[in-house]
Amino acid sequence: MERERRRGGLVWPAILILIGAVLLLNNLGWASISVWDLLRLWPVLLIAIGLDLLIGRRSAWGTVLALFVILGLFAGGLWMISSSGPIAEPAREQVTQSLQGASRASLEIDFAAGQLRIGSGAAPNQLLEGTVQLHRGERLEQSAQVVNGTLSARLQSQGQWVTPLVVPAGQPGWELALSPDVPLQLVVNTGVGDASLDLRRLALTGLTSKMGVGRTTVTLPEQGALEAHLSSGVGELVVRVPPALAVRVHPSPGLGTISVPTGYQHSGDVYTSSGYASAQDSIDLWVDNGVGLIRIEEYTGE
């Protein structure tokens, strides 16, 4: 008897078909379903894998039946997403922290998941102000104290809640404006999501940022002499540098890759921009990316 050839799985081809169909419908204007919405269908994925193993590889008819059932499950899931409308967003909360008469400040921000936006423009006598939008079950803890003229403040996400591994756009986030009027030591820790740190107008004395999974963009100030320590677990780390700021980059070894502007000198594991040795405004940048990309780029005209 002739041996029956082994049939491949159906789940991953079905997922590729589904993603292609979503992109096609969106481009034609017939649907407004984000590919990120597919992440909400992970229970359907488990069912599809089970069906594939149960009946999809037993016979030709079983393969055809399993394929139709799997595509039907995914199509039904997408219909439920598109017809149910957007999930109600939690209410935004206002957050402020006064300087309390301090002439210097240290601020730590511990952000769990979603969209984080940090910039400048806090009102006079305020270290920070902005809005936070929390996940269900998440709460914000805020603390501050002044010691010897230095304000030490912290914003921290707390609570027990669940969020997907990849957080799509539009999910709960924080938007914070910091004071440009006081020297500031800034620490930012993020879990999952997208973070944008626009530090151009801040009087930074030091910067530390640790990201878990996602994309982080850091725009550095034009003036000052400081050290910055930036690290990312999985994802992309983009550091935007003004041309007037001299840079020395110390990348840590890992599975990631690094990209620097043309003209940087490479000696050992260190990349240095021209004129660093004699520059008044400079930064020593220590970067570490476990898996992903580190990109150092210059920005102008902003």
Long-range contacts (C-beta under 8 A, 24 or more apart in sequence): 6-57, 7-56, 7-57, 7-63, 9-52, 9-56, 9-57, 10-48, 10-52, 10-56, 10-63, 10-66, 10-67, 10-70, 11-45, 11-48, 11-49, 11-52, 11-70, 14-48, 14-67, 14-70, 14-71, 14-74, 15-45, 15-74, 17-71, 18-71, 18-74, 18-75, 18-78, 22-78, 31-82, 32-82, 33-78, 33-81, 33-82, 34-168, 34-169, 36-166, 36-168, 36-169, 37-78, 37-81, 37-168, 38-78, 39-164, 39-165, 39-166, 39-168, 40-77, 40-81, 40-164, 41-74, 41-77, 41-78, 41-81, 44-73, 44-74, 44-77, 47-73, 48-73, 48-74, 86-170, 89-133, 89-172, 90-133, 90-134, 90-135, 90-136, 90-172, 91-133, 92-131, 92-132, 92-133, 93-131, 93-132, 93-133, 93-134, 93-140, 94-129, 94-130, 94-131, 95-128, 95-129, 95-130, 95-131, 95-132, 95-140, 95-142, 95-155, 95-176, 96-126, 96-128, 96-129, 97-126, 97-127, 97-128, 97-129, 97-142, 97-144, 97-153, 97-155, 98-125, 98-126, 98-127, 99-125, 99-126, 99-127, 99-151, 99-179, 99-182, 100-144, 100-146, 100-151, 101-146, 102-146, 102-149, 102-150, 102-151, 102-182, 103-149, 103-150, 103-182, 103-183, 104-149, 104-150, 104-151, 104-182, 104-183, 104-184, 104-205, 105-150, 105-151, 105-152, 105-153, 105-179, 105-182, 105-183, 105-184, 105-185, 106-150, 106-151, 106-152, 106-153, 106-184, 106-185, 106-186, 106-187, 107-153, 107-154, 107-155, 107-178, 107-184, 107-185, 107-186, 107-187, 108-153, 108-154, 108-155, 108-156, 108-187, 108-188, 108-189, 109-154, 109-155, 109-156, 109-174, 109-176, 109-186, 109-187, 109-188, 109-189, 110-154, 110-155, 110-156, 110-157, 110-189, 111-157, 111-174, 111-188, 111-189, 111-190, 111-191, 111-193, 111-195, 112-138, 112-157, 112-161, 112-163, 112-190, 112-191, 112-192, 113-163, 113-167, 113-171, 113-172, 113-191, 113-192, 113-193, 114-163, 114-167, 114-171, 114-172, 114-173, 114-174, 114-192, 114-193, 114-194, 115-167, 115-169, 115-170, 115-171, 115-172, 115-173, 115-174, 115-193, 115-194, 115-195, 116-173, 116-174, 116-188, 116-190, 116-193, 116-194, 116-195, 116-196, 117-173, 117-174, 117-175, 117-176, 117-195, 117-196, 117-198, 118-176, 118-178, 118-188, 118-195, 118-196, 118-197, 118-198, 118-199, 119-176, 119-177, 119-178, 119-198, 120-177, 120-178, 120-179, 120-180, 120-198, 120-199, 120-200, 120-201, 120-202, 121-177, 121-178, 121-180, 121-201, 122-177, 122-178, 122-179, 122-180, 124-181, 126-179, 127-151, 127-153, 127-178, 127-179, 127-182, 128-153, 128-155, 128-176, 128-177, 128-178, 128-179, 129-176, 129-177, 130-174, 130-175, 130-176, 130-177, 131-174, 131-175, 132-173, 132-174, 132-175, 133-172, 133-173, 133-174, 134-172, 135-159, 135-161, 135-163, 135-172, 136-161, 137-161, 137-162, 138-172, 163-192, 165-192, 165-213, 166-192, 166-213, 166-214, 167-192, 167-193, 167-194, 167-214, 169-194, 178-202, 190-214, 190-216, 200-242, 200-302, 211-235, 211-237, 219-299, 220-245, 220-283, 221-245, 222-281, 223-281, 224-281, 224-283, 225-280, 225-281, 225-282, 225-283, 226-283, 226-284, 227-283, 227-284, 227-285, 227-286, 228-283, 228-284, 228-285, 228-286, 229-286, 230-285, 230-286, 230-287, 230-288, 231-287, 231-288, 231-289, 231-290, 232-256, 232-288, 232-289, 232-290, 232-292, 232-294, 233-290, 233-291, 234-290, 234-291, 234-292, 235-289, 235-291, 235-292, 236-292, 236-293, 236-294, 236-295, 237-287, 237-289, 237-292, 237-293, 237-294, 237-295, 238-295, 238-297, 239-285, 239-287, 239-294, 239-295, 239-296, 239-297, 240-297, 240-298, 240-299, 241-273, 241-283, 241-296, 241-297, 241-298, 241-299, 242-298, 242-299, 242-300, 243-298, 243-300, 244-281, 245-279, 245-281, 245-282, 245-283, 246-273, 246-274, 246-275, 246-276, 246-279, 246-281, 246-282, 246-283, 247-271, 247-272, 247-273, 247-276, 247-282, 247-283, 247-285, 247-296, 248-272, 248-273, 248-276, 248-282, 248-283, 248-284, 248-285, 249-285, 249-287, 249-296, 250-284, 250-285, 250-286, 250-287, 251-287, 251-288, 251-289, 251-294, 252-286, 252-287, 252-288, 254-288, 254-289, 254-290, 254-291, 255-290, 255-291, 256-289, 256-290, 256-291, 256-292, 256-293, 256-294, 257-293, 257-294, 258-287, 258-289, 258-293, 258-294, 258-295, 258-296, 259-293, 259-294, 259-295, 259-296, 259-297, 260-296, 261-296, 261-297, 261-298, 264-296, 271-296
